[in-house]
Amino acid sequence: MPDQPLLDVRDLRVSFRTRRGSVTVVDGLSFSVSPGEILGVVGESGSGKSVSMLAVLRLLTSPNVTVEGEVRFRGRDLLALPDKEMRAVRGREIAMVFQDPMTALTPVYTVGWQIAEQIRAHEKVSRKEAHARAVGLLSDVGIPDAASRANAYPHEFSGGMRQRAVIAMALSCGPALLIADEPTTALDVTVQAQILDLMRELNAQGSAVVLITHDMGVISQIADRVMVMYGGRAAEEGPRRAVFHGPRHPYTWGLLDSVPRVGGPRLRRLPTIAGMPVAPGSLPEGCAFAPRCRLRHERCEERPVLSIGSAGADVGSGADAHRDACWLPDDDRASLRLTSRSAATDVPDLEREATP
Ligand SMILES: Nc1ncnc2c1ncn2[C@@H]1O[C@H](COP(=O)(O)OP(=O)(O)OP(=O)(O)O)[C@@H](O)[C@H]1O
C-alpha cells in the first residue's frame, strides 16, 4: 500500500447553528483513504457518516453550517480550494453516488444525454462521441439494450437501473475516489449485490471507494478497511478482518451482535444495542458511547483518543493499524466482550463467521 494517502482528513468538525444554539455533529474525525482501497464507514443513523462526507466534498452549503479541520486530497487542502477548482475535483477526481439516484439525475433529460454531458463537462469531446461513450458505459453497468435505453428518461428506469446509470456517470471520468452513501439501501437484495459488484469493478479499475452504510453485512462483503462511527466520532478503525474477527470497541460488538444472519442459529430475539443513540447537541465530554455501555467506568468521563493501544501482536502500523477509542484494558477485551454478551441470550459468535 503506498505511503501517501489519497484522502487524508484531520480533525474534521461540523457544527450547525440551530435555534437551540450550535450543535456539533462531527466532532474531531480523522481518517484516511489509500489509493485503490475500499473504506467502509458504518454506524447507526445519526452517527455523522453522511454529514462528514458531505463536508469532505464541500456540499454542505447552508449558511448555518461551520466546517473546520483539514481535508487533503492528493495533497491539496479541499477546504481551502477556490469553488471553481473544487467543482473540477468533484465529478472528475471524486465521484459521488447517493442513496437516491434522483439526486444525481435530472428528470427532464434523457439518461444518455446526462452521462454524455458529464463527460463533456470534463473532457473536450464531440456530442456524438460523448453519446457513444455514454451508451458504452450504460452497457458496461449492465443496462440491457443500452443504445435505445440511453434515450429514455430517468422515470422510465427502475430504481436499480437508475443507480446503475449514476454509477455509469461516476465511471465516465475514471475517478480516483468514489464516495458512495448508502447506494444500495433502497434496492432489493439481488440488485444490491449487483451494485456492490459494480463498485468492486470500479475499484478493480483503480478507484478508491468510501462506502457509507449502516449494514455490517455489506461492509463484510466489500471493504478493505472499516471505520465505525458513533456520535460524530470514530469509535474503531482497522482492516476488515481485524474488525470482524477481533472487534475492540463495545459499540462495534453491539453492531456485530445485532446483524441478522441467514443460516445462523435461530434467535429468540435479535440482540439490539441498549439505549438510544446520542442526540446531537448532547455529546458527552467523555466517551460518546459511555451512556449506553455496560462496561463504562470512571475513566470514560475523559474522552478516549483513537489509538492502537498497547496490544501489540495483532495490530500493525499505517493502513494496517487497528485503532479504537476506548479505555478498556487491551488484554481483557475478548473476555470483557463475553461478559458483556452474557446479559443477552442467544447471541451468535460473529467473528467465526465473518467473511475471510
Ligand atoms: N442541516 C442540519 N441541521 C442540523 N442538524 C443536522 C443537519 N443535517 C444533519 N444534521 C444532524 O447531523 C447528525 C448526523 O447526520 P448524518 O446524516 O450524517 O447521519 P448518518 O450517520 O449519515 O445517518 P443516516 O444513516 O440516517 O443517514 C444527525 O443527528 C442529523 O440530525
The ligand as a Gaussian input file, in Angstrom:
#p B3LYP/6-31G(d) Opt

LIG

0 1
 N      -28.898000      20.837000       8.336000
 C      -28.808000      20.284000       9.538000
 N      -29.072000      20.993000      10.660000
 C      -28.971000      20.437000      11.881000
 N      -28.591000      19.145000      12.104000
 C      -28.320000      18.402000      11.028000
 C      -28.406000      18.905000       9.690000
 N      -28.056000      17.902000       8.824000
 C      -27.788000      16.829000       9.596000
 N      -27.931000      17.108000      10.900000
 C      -27.744000      16.202000      12.029000
 O      -26.444000      15.650000      11.941000
 C      -26.443000      14.344000      12.516000
 C      -25.678000      13.428000      11.620000
 O      -26.444000      13.212000      10.447000
 P      -25.956000      12.234000       9.287000
 O      -26.966000      12.331000       8.200000
 O      -24.548000      12.498000       8.967000
 O      -26.054000      10.821000       9.988000
 P      -25.820000       9.428000       9.318000
 O      -24.874000       8.692000      10.199000
 O      -25.428000       9.577000       7.899000
 O      -27.261000       8.801000       9.445000
 P      -28.208000       8.160000       8.328000
 O      -27.704000       6.754000       8.185000
 O      -29.562000       8.240000       8.933000
 O      -28.057000       8.997000       7.089000
 C      -27.888000      13.937000      12.676000
 O      -28.224000      13.959000      14.035000
 C      -28.650000      14.981000      11.932000
 O      -29.885000      15.251000      12.556000

